[in-house]
Amino acid sequence: MGLAGVNNAIVTVLSIAAAGLVFWPDLVSRNVDSTSAPGVSTMWSTITLLRFLHLSSFATAFGTALWVSFVGGIIMFKNLPRHQFGNLQAKMFPAYFRLTSTCMATAIGVIAVLRPWSTSTTWEKLQFGTLGVSLFFTLANLLIVEPMTTKLMRERHKLEREEGIGTEPGVSRKAEIEKASPQLRALNKKFFAVHGISSLLNLFAFLSLVVHAAYLSSRLLL
């Protein structure tokens, strides 16, 4: 198992641990005291620090997903040679999925401790679902769909280099060459199907984070 496999295993274990806290929050919550030590500001109470951990983890996942999905990726696609863009994405997306999965697992674990399922309101219970859906879709991308996409992309790049395609930024302008090659046409069909699934999973994961952002906004005091 390489370093990437080890990192994926760590993220998976962390996600399972977060799910475990949803069902058995007492493993941690019974040791959480809402009061601070004598002479210490309530700003540094355990509850406040856990809330900070939840908010910072969620904000990191939300901001990273927003930038990668709707800003950074589009800019790179329009300005980098297509093969260079694809190779960069193949390095960036596993790290992106690991980071957001870790942040969402942390957010779930904290909310499970602070708002145990058994005593949560319906709106609070919904947050386990929204964060859980986001984490599940991101893990599916990390462990299954992204490796398939990268494998097909590398096969596609190999054929395109033989045909002199892929040095231009953005969408290929040599569609006639692609259409003339049955092998490349079939590979493109597979690639775009898997890539489409990956994009949908990423979109649904982000929309789930938007729902949780609405929940946090409803509880925010300014």
C-alpha positions in Angstrom: 0.0 0.0 0.0 1.5 3.3 -1.1 1.3 6.7 0.7 -2.0 7.5 -1.1 -3.5 4.2 0.1 -2.4 4.9 3.7 -3.9 8.4 3.6 -7.2 7.0 2.2 -7.3 4.4 4.9 -6.8 7.1 7.6 -9.6 9.2 6.2 -11.9 6.2 6.0 -11.1 5.2 9.6 -11.8 8.8 10.7 -15.1 8.8 8.9 -16.1 5.5 10.5 -15.2 6.9 13.9 -17.4 9.9 13.3 -20.3 7.7 12.3 -19.7 5.7 15.5 -20.0 8.9 17.6 -23.5 9.5 16.1 -24.7 6.2 17.6 -22.5 6.2 20.7 -21.9 9.8 21.7 -21.5 9.0 25.3 -18.0 7.6 24.5 -16.9 11.3 24.4 -19.8 13.5 25.5 -19.8 12.3 29.1 -16.2 13.8 29.4 -17.3 17.1 28.0 -17.9 19.8 30.6 -19.7 22.9 29.6 -18.2 24.9 32.4 -14.7 26.4 32.3 -12.1 26.1 35.0 -12.1 28.8 37.7 -10.6 32.0 36.6 -10.7 31.0 32.9 -12.8 32.9 30.4 -15.9 31.0 29.1 -14.3 31.7 25.6 -12.0 28.8 26.4 -14.5 26.3 27.7 -14.5 22.8 26.2 -17.9 23.5 24.5 -16.7 26.7 22.9 -13.5 25.0 21.6 -15.6 22.1 20.2 -17.9 24.6 18.5 -14.8 26.3 17.0 -13.5 23.0 15.7 -16.9 22.3 14.1 -17.1 25.7 12.5 -13.5 25.8 11.2 -13.8 22.2 9.8 -17.1 23.0 8.0 -15.8 26.4 6.7 -12.7 24.7 5.3 -14.7 22.0 3.6 -17.2 24.5 2.2 -14.6 27.0 1.0 -12.4 24.4 -0.5 -15.4 22.8 -2.4 -16.6 26.2 -3.6 -13.2 27.2 -4.9 -12.2 23.8 -6.5 -15.6 23.2 -8.1 -16.5 26.6 -9.4 -13.5 28.8 -9.5 -10.0 27.2 -9.6 -10.9 24.3 -11.8 -12.6 26.5 -14.5 -9.7 28.9 -14.6 -7.2 26.1 -15.0 -9.3 24.4 -17.7 -9.5 27.5 -19.8 -5.8 28.4 -19.5 -3.8 25.2 -19.3 -3.0 22.8 -22.1 -5.6 20.0 -21.7 -3.2 17.2 -20.9 -1.4 19.4 -18.4 -4.7 20.3 -16.8 -5.8 16.7 -16.6 -2.5 15.6 -15.0 -2.8 18.5 -12.5 -6.4 17.5 -11.6 -5.3 13.9 -11.1 -2.9 15.1 -8.4 -5.2 17.7 -6.9 -8.5 15.9 -6.6 -7.4 13.1 -4.3 -6.0 15.7 -1.9 -9.2 17.7 -2.3 -11.4 14.7 -1.4 -9.2 13.7 1.5 -9.2 17.2 3.0 -13.0 17.7 2.7 -13.7 14.2 3.9 -11.5 14.8 7.0 -13.2 18.1 7.7 -16.7 16.7 7.3 -15.9 13.7 9.5 -14.6 16.1 12.1 -17.8 18.2 11.8 -20.0 15.2 12.2 -18.1 13.9 15.2 -18.3 17.2 17.0 -22.0 17.7 16.3 -22.7 14.2 17.5 -21.0 15.0 20.8 -22.7 18.4 21.3 -26.1 17.5 19.9 -26.6 13.7 20.6 -29.1 12.1 18.3 -31.4 11.1 21.1 -31.9 14.6 22.3 -31.7 16.5 19.0 -34.6 18.3 17.4 -35.7 17.3 13.9 -33.8 20.2 12.3 -30.7 19.2 14.2 -31.1 15.5 13.2 -31.3 16.7 9.6 -27.7 17.9 10.0 -26.4 14.4 10.5 -28.1 13.5 7.3 -26.8 16.4 5.2 -23.2 16.1 6.5 -23.4 12.3 6.2 -24.5 12.5 2.6 -21.8 15.0 1.8 -19.2 12.7 3.5 -20.5 9.6 1.8 -20.4 11.1 -1.7 -17.0 12.5 -1.2 -15.6 9.2 0.0 -17.2 7.5 -3.0 -15.3 9.9 -5.2 -12.1 9.4 -3.3 -12.1 5.6 -3.1 -13.9 4.6 -6.2 -14.9 7.1 -8.9 -11.8 9.3 -9.0 -9.3 6.4 -9.5 -11.5 5.1 -12.3 -11.6 8.6 -13.9 -7.8 9.1 -13.7 -7.2 5.6 -15.2 -9.4 6.4 -18.2 -7.9 9.9 -18.5 -4.4 8.5 -18.8 -5.5 5.9 -21.4 -7.2 8.8 -23.3 -4.1 11.0 -23.1 -2.0 8.2 -24.6 -4.3 7.8 -27.6 -4.6 11.6 -28.0 -0.8 12.1 -28.0 -0.6 9.6 -30.9 -3.1 11.7 -32.8 -1.5 15.0 -31.9 -4.4 16.2 -29.7 -4.4 17.6 -26.2 -1.9 20.5 -26.4 -4.6 23.2 -26.7 -6.4 24.7 -23.6 -10.0 24.0 -23.1 -12.2 21.7 -25.3 -10.4 19.9 -28.1 -10.6 21.7 -31.4 -9.8 18.6 -33.4 -13.1 16.8 -33.1 -12.8 15.3 -36.6 -9.7 13.3 -35.5 -11.6 12.0 -32.5 -14.6 11.0 -34.6 -12.3 9.2 -37.0 -10.9 6.9 -34.3 -13.3 4.3 -33.0 -11.0 3.4 -30.1 -10.7 7.1 -29.0 -14.4 7.6 -29.5 -15.3 4.6 -27.3 -12.8 5.7 -24.6 -14.1 9.2 -24.6 -17.6 7.8 -24.0 -16.4 5.9 -21.0 -14.4 8.8 -19.7 -17.2 11.3 -19.9 -19.6 8.9 -18.3 -17.4 8.3 -15.2 -16.3 11.9 -15.1 -20.0 12.9 -15.1 -20.7 10.7 -12.2 -17.8 12.2 -10.3 -19.0 15.7 -11.0 -22.5 14.9 -9.8 -21.3 13.3 -6.6 -19.2 16.4 -6.0 -22.1 18.7 -6.7 -24.5 16.8 -4.4 -21.8 16.9 -1.7 -21.5 20.6 -2.0 -25.3 21.2 -2.0 -25.5 19.2 1.2 -22.9 21.6 2.7 -25.1 24.5 1.6 -28.0 23.0 3.7 -25.7 22.9 6.7 -24.6 26.4 6.1 -28.3 27.5 6.2 -28.6 25.7 9.6 -25.5 27.4 11.0 -26.8 30.8 9.7 -30.1 30.3 11.5 -28.2 29.9 14.8 -25.7 32.6 14.3 -25.7 35.7 16.5 -24.2 38.9 15.1 
